[in-house]
Amino acid sequence: MARAKTMPCRVNRGPAAASENRRSILDAARRLFTERGYHVPLSAIAKYAGVGQGVLYRHFPTRLDLAFAVFEENLEQLETIGAEPDAGAFGRLWDRLVALTVDSAAFVEMAVDARRSLPGYTGGRRLQALIEVTLPRAQRAGLIDARITVDDVLLAHRMIYGVVVTEVEPAGVRAAVQRALRLLDPATTAVRD
């Protein structure tokens, strides 16, 4: 008599898989938030990560918790750049901020949502502090017009976000952002030279 083939069982590794599951969820969230926006179903994120929804909710009880975790990684990248002591740090910070906004507009949406619903949220203040540290060095080195203020840079960032979320053709986002950056010269494009 022939033996029936059995499918290998998936072994529940329990707590041993927690950090791997968390990383998979964060990677899936980053990708799907970028592709489909902040309101992508959490079930789609869990499926993409290869975990059950219960696992997702154990790590991240709310959409905001998940978005914060991904956004925190983005902010840590910006803080690493901002910690660089040279005059060019502002340019690199701005370039990365624009790239993150283009690639992850959902996280700006999350930050706006967080500001409204979580009075203790510090992400916006942390970004402002990075600009307050790096902008003056770039100005002293002649890389940025001395009349540009921190508020001007934050406004330029909000304008870039507006371009990203209102562009009708997703394939045209990068070109539209580049056109907007040229219009914002010298506040932004001067740092690219």
Accessible surface in RSA format (square Angstrom, percent):
REM  Atomic radii and reference values for relative SASA: ProtOr
REM  Chains: A
REM  Algorithm: Lee & Richards
REM  Probe-radius: 1.40
REM  Slices: 20
REM RES _ NUM      All-atoms   Total-Side   Main-Chain    Non-polar    All polar
REM                ABS   REL    ABS   REL    ABS   REL    ABS   REL    ABS   REL
RES MET A   1   235.80 122.1 148.64  98.4  87.17 207.5 126.59 107.6 109.22 144.7
RES ALA A   2    98.88  90.9  65.66 101.3  33.22  75.6  75.60 106.5  23.28  61.7
RES ARG A   3   225.78  94.8 197.90 100.9  27.88  66.4  76.47 104.5 149.31  90.5
RES ALA A   4    89.88  82.6  62.43  96.3  27.45  62.4  71.77 101.1  18.11  48.0
RES LYS A   5   203.48  99.3 170.24 104.5  33.24  79.1 119.25 107.3  84.23  89.7
RES THR A   6   121.29  86.3  94.79  96.1  26.51  63.2  68.19  91.6  53.11  80.3
RES MET A   7   167.37  86.7 151.27 100.1  16.10  38.3 117.63 100.0  49.74  65.9
RES PRO A   8   120.90  88.1  92.85  84.6  28.05 102.0 104.56  86.3  16.34 101.5
RES CYS A   9   111.61  84.4  85.14  95.0  26.46  62.2  30.76  77.9  80.85  87.2
RES ARG A  10   206.26  86.6 172.22  87.8  34.05  81.1  80.40 109.9 125.86  76.3
RES VAL A  11   113.96  75.0  96.74  87.6  17.22  41.5 100.89  87.7  13.07  35.5
RES ASN A  12   136.11  93.9 103.38  99.9  32.73  78.8  43.02 103.5  93.10  90.0
RES ARG A  13   122.97  51.6 103.08  52.5  19.89  47.4  55.01  75.2  67.96  41.2
RES GLY A  14    33.15  40.9   0.00   N/A  33.15  40.9  26.55  72.9   6.60  14.8
RES PRO A  15   127.54  92.9 109.26  99.6  18.27  66.4 115.77  95.6  11.77  73.1
RES ALA A  16    75.01  69.0  42.78  66.0  32.23  73.3  56.22  79.2  18.79  49.8
RES ALA A  17    10.79   9.9  10.79  16.7   0.00   0.0  10.79  15.2   0.00   0.0
RES ALA A  18    39.45  36.3  37.51  57.9   1.94   4.4  39.45  55.6   0.00   0.0
RES SER A  19    89.43  75.6  77.75 103.8  11.69  26.9  52.65 112.1  36.78  51.5
RES GLU A  20   101.17  58.1  94.38  71.4   6.80  16.2  38.00  73.5  63.18  51.6
RES ASN A  21    31.56  21.8  31.54  30.5   0.03   0.1   0.03   0.1  31.54  30.5
RES ARG A  22   100.79  42.3 100.79  51.4   0.00   0.0  28.29  38.7  72.49  43.9
RES ARG A  23   106.54  44.7 105.19  53.6   1.36   3.2  58.12  79.4  48.42  29.3
RES SER A  24    35.15  29.7  29.34  39.2   5.82  13.4   7.99  17.0  27.16  38.1
RES ILE A  25     0.00   0.0   0.00   0.0   0.00   0.0   0.00   0.0   0.00   0.0
RES LEU A  26     3.11   1.7   2.32   1.7   0.79   2.0   2.56   1.8   0.55   1.5
RES ASP A  27    70.19  49.2  63.70  63.4   6.49  15.4  27.69  65.2  42.50  42.4
RES ALA A  28     1.26   1.2   0.61   0.9   0.65   1.5   0.79   1.1   0.48   1.3
RES ALA A  29     0.00   0.0   0.00   0.0   0.00   0.0   0.00   0.0   0.00   0.0
RES ARG A  30    61.83  26.0  61.83  31.5   0.00   0.0  44.68  61.1  17.15  10.4
RES ARG A  31   124.45  52.3 118.28  60.3   6.16  14.7  25.27  34.5  99.17  60.1
RES LEU A  32     9.95   5.5   9.95   7.1   0.00   0.0   9.95   7.0   0.00   0.0
RES PHE A  33     1.27   0.6   0.02   0.0   1.25   3.3   0.02   0.0   1.25   3.6
RES THR A  34    59.12  42.1  35.14  35.6  23.98  57.1  33.11  44.5  26.01  39.3
RES GLU A  35   100.43  57.7  63.32  47.9  37.11  88.4  37.45  72.4  62.98  51.4
RES ARG A  36   137.62  57.8 103.59  52.8  34.03  81.0  44.06  60.2  93.56  56.7
RES GLY A  37    25.37  31.3   0.00   N/A  25.37  31.3  23.28  63.9   2.09   4.7
RES TYR A  38     6.80   3.2   5.73   3.3   1.07   2.8   2.98   2.2   3.82   4.7
RES HIS A  39   126.57  69.2 107.49  74.7  19.09  48.8  80.00  82.4  46.57  54.2
RES VAL A  40     4.38   2.9   0.00   0.0   4.38  10.6   4.03   3.5   0.35   1.0
RES PRO A  41    65.96  48.1  60.29  55.0   5.67  20.6  65.96  54.5   0.00   0.0
RES LEU A  42    17.88  10.0  14.28  10.2   3.59   9.0  14.28  10.0   3.59   9.7
RES SER A  43    52.23  44.1  46.14  61.6   6.10  14.0  25.63  54.6  26.60  37.3
RES ALA A  44    21.37  19.6  13.49  20.8   7.87  17.9  19.49  27.4   1.87   5.0
RES ILE A  45     0.00   0.0   0.00   0.0   0.00   0.0   0.00   0.0   0.00   0.0
RES ALA A  46     1.76   1.6   1.76   2.7   0.00   0.0   1.76   2.5   0.00   0.0
RES LYS A  47   173.65  84.7 154.99  95.1  18.66  44.4 104.98  94.5  68.67  73.2
RES TYR A  48   118.32  55.2  88.59  50.4  29.73  77.4  75.65  56.8  42.67  52.6
RES ALA A  49    16.80  15.5   0.00   0.0  16.80  38.2   4.22   5.9  12.59  33.3
RES GLY A  50    41.55  51.2   0.00   N/A  41.55  51.2  35.95  98.6   5.60  12.6
RES VAL A  51    19.42  12.8   4.22   3.8  15.20  36.6  11.36   9.9   8.06  21.9
RES GLY A  52    43.63  53.8   0.00   N/A  43.63  53.8  35.09  96.3   8.54  19.1
RES GLN A  53    80.89  45.2  74.06  54.1   6.83  16.3  23.04  49.0  57.85  43.9
RES GLY A  54    42.68  52.6   0.00   N/A  42.68  52.6  33.22  91.2   9.46  21.2
RES VAL A  55    28.65  18.9  28.20  25.5   0.46   1.1  28.20  24.5   0.46   1.2
RES LEU A  56     0.51   0.3   0.51   0.4   0.00   0.0   0.51   0.4   0.00   0.0
RES TYR A  57    89.51  41.8  83.76  47.7   5.75  15.0  61.05  45.9  28.46  35.1
RES ARG A  58   179.48  75.4 146.35  74.6  33.14  78.9  76.27 104.2 103.21  62.6
RES HIS A  59    49.62  27.1  26.66  18.5  22.96  58.7  16.77  17.3  32.86  38.2
RES PHE A  60     5.23   2.6   5.23   3.2   0.00   0.0   5.23   3.2   0.00   0.0
RES PRO A  61    86.40  63.0  69.84  63.7  16.56  60.2  71.52  59.0  14.88  92.5
RES THR A  62    69.41  49.4  65.00  65.9   4.41  10.5  66.37  89.1   3.04   4.6
RES ARG A  63    57.03  23.9  53.50  27.3   3.53   8.4  18.88  25.8  38.15  23.1
RES LEU A  64    27.74  15.4  26.54  19.0   1.20   3.0  26.54  18.6   1.20   3.2
RES ASP A  65    55.28  38.7  49.52  49.3   5.76  13.6  10.62  25.0  44.66  44.5
RES LEU A  66     0.23   0.1   0.23   0.2   0.00   0.0   0.23   0.2   0.00   0.0
RES ALA A  67     0.00   0.0   0.00   0.0   0.00   0.0   0.00   0.0   0.00   0.0
RES PHE A  68    47.50  23.8  46.32  28.7   1.17   3.1  46.32  28.1   1.17   3.4
RES ALA A  69    17.72  16.3   6.54  10.1  11.18  25.4  14.99  21.1   2.73   7.2
RES VAL A  70     0.09   0.1   0.09   0.1   0.00   0.0   0.09   0.1   0.00   0.0
RES PHE A  71    34.15  17.1  34.15  21.2   0.00   0.0  34.15  20.7   0.00   0.0
RES GLU A  72    59.37  34.1  58.92  44.6   0.45   1.1  33.36  64.5  26.01  21.2
RES GLU A  73    41.05  23.6  38.44  29.1   2.60   6.2  28.00  54.2  13.05  10.7
RES ASN A  74     3.87   2.7   3.87   3.7   0.00   0.0   2.16   5.2   1.71   1.6
RES LEU A  75     3.63   2.0   3.19   2.3   0.44   1.1   3.59   2.5   0.04   0.1
RES GLU A  76    88.54  50.8  86.43  65.4   2.11   5.0  30.36  58.7  58.18  47.5
RES GLN A  77    68.76  38.5  62.16  45.4   6.60  15.7  35.92  76.5  32.84  24.9
RES LEU A  78     6.45   3.6   6.45   4.6   0.00   0.0   6.45   4.5   0.00   0.0
RES GLU A  79    53.35  30.6  49.83  37.7   3.52   8.4  23.67  45.8  29.68  24.2
RES THR A  80    92.00  65.4  84.41  85.6   7.59  18.1  63.09  84.7  28.91  43.7
RES ILE A  81    28.34  16.1  28.34  21.1   0.00   0.0  28.34  20.4   0.00   0.0
RES GLY A  82     3.92   4.8   0.00   N/A   3.92   4.8   0.24   0.7   3.68   8.2
RES ALA A  83    81.89  75.3  48.81  75.3  33.07  75.2  61.20  86.2  20.69  54.8
RES GLU A  84    58.53  33.6  56.62  42.8   1.92   4.6  27.89  53.9  30.64  25.0
RES PRO A  85   112.90  82.3  99.60  90.8  13.31  48.4 100.76  83.2  12.14  75.5
RES ASP A  86    65.02  45.5  55.58  55.3   9.44  22.3  47.53 111.9  17.49  17.4
RES ALA A  87    29.49  27.1  22.97  35.4   6.52  14.8  22.99  32.4   6.50  17.2
RES GLY A  88    22.17  27.3   0.00   N/A  22.17  27.3  17.46  47.9   4.71  10.5
RES ALA A  89     0.18   0.2   0.18   0.3   0.00   0.0   0.18   0.2   0.00   0.0
RES PHE A  90     1.76   0.9   1.63   1.0   0.14   0.4   1.63   1.0   0.14   0.4
RES GLY A  91     7.39   9.1   0.00   N/A   7.39   9.1   6.35  17.4   1.05   2.3
RES ARG A  92    98.33  41.3  94.33  48.1   4.00   9.5  66.85  91.4  31.48  19.1
RES LEU A  93     1.37   0.8   1.37   1.0   0.00   0.0   1.37   1.0   0.00   0.0
RES TRP A  94     2.79   1.1   1.62   0.8   1.17   2.7   2.79   1.5   0.00   0.0
RES ASP A  95    55.61  39.0  50.83  50.6   4.79  11.3  23.71  55.8  31.90  31.8
RES ARG A  96    79.41  33.3  76.43  39.0   2.98   7.1  27.07  37.0  52.34  31.7
RES LEU A  97    10.71   6.0  10.71   7.7   0.00   0.0  10.71   7.5   0.00   0.0
RES VAL A  98     6.38   4.2   6.38   5.8   0.00   0.0   6.38   5.5   0.00   0.0
RES ALA A  99    30.30  27.9  27.08  41.8   3.21   7.3  30.18  42.5   0.12   0.3
RES LEU A 100    15.22   8.5  14.15  10.1   1.07   2.7  14.34  10.1   0.89   2.4
RES THR A 101     2.26   1.6   1.44   1.5   0.82   2.0   0.82   1.1   1.44   2.2
RES VAL A 102    23.36  15.4   8.75   7.9  14.61  35.2   8.75   7.6  14.61  39.6
RES ASP A 103    49.85  34.9  45.80  45.6   4.05   9.6  19.30  45.4  30.54  30.5
RES SER A 104     5.41   4.6   4.59   6.1   0.82   1.9   0.54   1.1   4.87   6.8
RES ALA A 105    18.23  16.8  15.06  23.2   3.18   7.2  15.22  21.4   3.01   8.0
RES ALA A 106     4.34   4.0   0.05   0.1   4.29   9.7   1.47   2.1   2.87   7.6
RES PHE A 107     2.67   1.3   2.67   1.7   0.00   0.0   2.67   1.6   0.00   0.0
RES VAL A 108    24.06  15.8  23.10  20.9   0.96   2.3  24.06  20.9   0.00   0.0
RES GLU A 109    61.25  35.2  59.02  44.6   2.24   5.3  23.73  45.9  37.52  30.6
RES MET A 110     0.00   0.0   0.00   0.0   0.00   0.0   0.00   0.0   0.00   0.0
RES ALA A 111    14.34  13.2  14.34  22.1   0.00   0.0  14.34  20.2   0.00   0.0
RES VAL A 112    38.22  25.1  38.14  34.5   0.08   0.2  38.14  33.1   0.08   0.2
RES ASP A 113    56.90  39.9  56.40  56.1   0.50   1.2  10.62  25.0  46.28  46.2
RES ALA A 114     0.00   0.0   0.00   0.0   0.00   0.0   0.00   0.0   0.00   0.0
RES ARG A 115   142.98  60.0 121.49  61.9  21.48  51.1  49.48  67.6  93.49  56.7
RES ARG A 116   192.74  80.9 154.30  78.7  38.44  91.5  63.70  87.1 129.04  78.2
RES SER A 117    64.84  54.8  39.10  52.2  25.74  59.3  44.85  95.5  20.00  28.0
RES LEU A 118    68.56  38.2  67.45  48.3   1.10   2.8  67.45  47.4   1.10   3.0
RES PRO A 119   135.77  98.9 100.12  91.3  35.65 129.6 108.58  89.6  27.19 169.0
RES GLY A 120    64.89  80.0   0.00   N/A  64.89  80.0  44.55 122.2  20.34  45.6
RES TYR A 121    41.59  19.4  13.91   7.9  27.69  72.0  21.39  16.1  20.20  24.9
RES THR A 122    74.43  52.9  71.78  72.8   2.65   6.3  54.75  73.5  19.68  29.8
RES GLY A 123     3.12   3.8   0.00   N/A   3.12   3.8   1.44   3.9   1.68   3.8
RES GLY A 124    31.30  38.6   0.00   N/A  31.30  38.6  25.53  70.1   5.76  12.9
RES ARG A 125   131.17  55.1 123.84  63.1   7.32  17.4  66.07  90.3  65.10  39.5
RES ARG A 126    64.44  27.1  60.33  30.8   4.12   9.8  33.55  45.9  30.89  18.7
RES LEU A 127    22.15  12.3  22.15  15.8   0.00   0.0  22.15  15.6   0.00   0.0
RES GLN A 128    54.16  30.3  54.16  39.6   0.00   0.0   0.29   0.6  53.88  40.9
RES ALA A 129    36.49  33.6  35.76  55.2   0.73   1.7  36.34  51.2   0.15   0.4
RES LEU A 130    19.94  11.1  19.75  14.1   0.19   0.5  19.94  14.0   0.00   0.0
RES ILE A 131     1.44   0.8   1.44   1.1   0.00   0.0   1.44   1.0   0.00   0.0
RES GLU A 132    65.03  37.3  53.90  40.8  11.13  26.5  24.92  48.2  40.11  32.7
RES VAL A 133    80.91  53.2  71.76  65.0   9.15  22.0  76.63  66.6   4.28  11.6
RES THR A 134     0.49   0.4   0.05   0.0   0.45   1.1   0.13   0.2   0.36   0.5
RES LEU A 135     3.52   2.0   3.52   2.5   0.00   0.0   3.52   2.5   0.00   0.0
RES PRO A 136    46.29  33.7  45.06  41.1   1.24   4.5  46.15  38.1   0.14   0.9
RES ARG A 137    48.01  20.2  45.10  23.0   2.91   6.9  27.09  37.0  20.92  12.7
RES ALA A 138     0.38   0.3   0.38   0.6   0.00   0.0   0.38   0.5   0.00   0.0
RES GLN A 139    36.19  20.2  24.25  17.7  11.94  28.4   7.78  16.6  28.41  21.5
RES ARG A 140   181.81  76.3 141.96  72.4  39.85  94.9  83.79 114.5  98.03  59.4
RES ALA A 141    57.89  53.2  21.11  32.6  36.79  83.7  33.84  47.7  24.05  63.7
RES GLY A 142    64.99  80.1   0.00   N/A  64.99  80.1  32.48  89.1  32.51  72.8
RES LEU A 143    73.67  41.0  68.70  49.1   4.97  12.5  70.72  49.7   2.95   8.0
RES ILE A 144     5.84   3.3   0.04   0.0   5.80  14.0   2.41   1.7   3.43   9.3
RES ASP A 145    37.00  25.9  21.24  21.1  15.76  37.3  17.38  40.9  19.62  19.6
RES ALA A 146    84.18  77.4  58.53  90.3  25.65  58.4  58.84  82.9  25.34  67.1
RES ARG A 147   192.96  81.0 173.82  88.6  19.14  45.6  86.59 118.3 106.37  64.5
RES ILE A 148    27.69  15.8  23.49  17.5   4.20  10.1  23.49  16.9   4.20  11.4
RES THR A 149    70.15  49.9  65.55  66.5   4.61  11.0  67.41  90.5   2.74   4.1
RES VAL A 150    29.38  19.3  26.94  24.4   2.44   5.9  26.94  23.4   2.44   6.6
RES ASP A 151   101.31  71.0  95.83  95.4   5.47  12.9  28.97  68.2  72.33  72.1
RES ASP A 152    56.50  39.6  52.21  52.0   4.29  10.1  12.21  28.7  44.29  44.2
RES VAL A 153     3.50   2.3   2.93   2.7   0.57   1.4   3.50   3.0   0.00   0.0
RES LEU A 154    37.11  20.7  36.63  26.2   0.49   1.2  36.63  25.7   0.49   1.3
RES LEU A 155    85.35  47.5  85.19  60.9   0.16   0.4  85.19  59.8   0.16   0.4
RES ALA A 156     3.71   3.4   3.15   4.9   0.56   1.3   3.40   4.8   0.31   0.8
RES HIS A 157    17.17   9.4  17.17  11.9   0.00   0.0   9.95  10.3   7.22   8.4
RES ARG A 158   152.90  64.2 146.03  74.4   6.87  16.4  50.26  68.7 102.64  62.2
RES MET A 159    91.26  47.3  81.45  53.9   9.81  23.3  81.38  69.2   9.88  13.1
RES ILE A 160     0.00   0.0   0.00   0.0   0.00   0.0   0.00   0.0   0.00   0.0
RES TYR A 161    41.55  19.4  41.55  23.6   0.00   0.0  28.93  21.7  12.62  15.6
RES GLY A 162    25.45  31.4   0.00   N/A  25.45  31.4  25.34  69.6   0.10   0.2
RES VAL A 163    38.99  25.7  34.83  31.5   4.17  10.0  37.71  32.8   1.28   3.5
RES VAL A 164    15.49  10.2   8.17   7.4   7.32  17.6   8.17   7.1   7.32  19.9
RES VAL A 165    75.27  49.5  40.90  37.0  34.37  82.8  46.95  40.8  28.32  76.8
RES THR A 166   100.38  71.4  78.31  79.4  22.06  52.6  68.09  91.5  32.29  48.8
RES GLU A 167    56.96  32.7  37.21  28.2  19.75  47.0   5.38  10.4  51.57  42.1
RES VAL A 168   130.85  86.1 107.33  97.2  23.52  56.7 113.68  98.8  17.17  46.6
RES GLU A 169   107.85  61.9 107.85  81.6   0.00   0.0  41.11  79.5  66.74  54.5
RES PRO A 170   111.91  81.6  97.15  88.6  14.76  53.7  99.43  82.1  12.49  77.6
RES ALA A 171   104.27  95.9  64.30  99.2  39.97  90.9  77.36 108.9  26.91  71.3
RES GLY A 172    21.27  26.2   0.00   N/A  21.27  26.2  19.02  52.2   2.24   5.0
RES VAL A 173    19.28  12.7  19.28  17.5   0.00   0.0  19.28  16.7   0.00   0.0
RES ARG A 174   143.07  60.1 141.25  72.0   1.82   4.3  66.70  91.2  76.37  46.3
RES ALA A 175    59.40  54.6  49.91  77.0   9.49  21.6  56.82  80.0   2.58   6.8
RES ALA A 176     7.08   6.5   4.60   7.1   2.48   5.6   4.60   6.5   2.48   6.6
RES VAL A 177     1.57   1.0   1.57   1.4   0.00   0.0   1.57   1.4   0.00   0.0
RES GLN A 178    76.90  43.0  76.84  56.2   0.06   0.2  32.20  68.5  44.69  33.9
RES ARG A 179   138.75  58.3 137.10  69.9   1.66   3.9  49.84  68.1  88.92  53.9
RES ALA A 180    15.33  14.1  12.95  20.0   2.38   5.4  14.56  20.5   0.77   2.0
RES LEU A 181     0.10   0.1   0.10   0.1   0.00   0.0   0.10   0.1   0.00   0.0
RES ARG A 182   145.11  60.9 131.86  67.2  13.25  31.6  66.09  90.3  79.02  47.9
RES LEU A 183   154.55  86.1 125.63  89.9  28.92  72.7 129.06  90.6  25.50  68.6
RES LEU A 184    31.21  17.4  23.56  16.9   7.65  19.2  26.84  18.8   4.37  11.8
RES ASP A 185    75.51  52.9  56.41  56.1  19.10  45.2  11.52  27.1  63.99  63.8
RES PRO A 186    59.32  43.2  59.32  54.1   0.00   0.0  59.32  49.0   0.00   0.0
RES ALA A 187    11.09  10.2  10.12  15.6   0.96   2.2  10.12  14.3   0.96   2.5
RES THR A 188     2.47   1.8   2.47   2.5   0.00   0.0   2.47   3.3   0.00   0.0
RES THR A 189    22.91  16.3  21.85  22.1   1.06   2.5  19.43  26.1   3.47   5.3
RES ALA A 190    26.85  24.7  17.99  27.8   8.87  20.2  19.46  27.4   7.40  19.6
RES VAL A 191    23.97  15.8   2.21   2.0  21.76  52.4   3.95   3.4  20.03  54.3
RES ARG A 192    87.65  36.8  54.49  27.8  33.16  79.0  37.39  51.1  50.26  30.5
RES ASP A 193   162.52 113.8  96.03  95.6  66.49 157.2  67.35 158.5  95.17  94.9
END  Absolute sums over single chains surface
CHAIN  1 A    11211.7       9030.3       2181.4       6585.8       4625.9
END  Absolute sums over all chains
TOTAL         11211.7       9030.3       2181.4       6585.8       4625.9
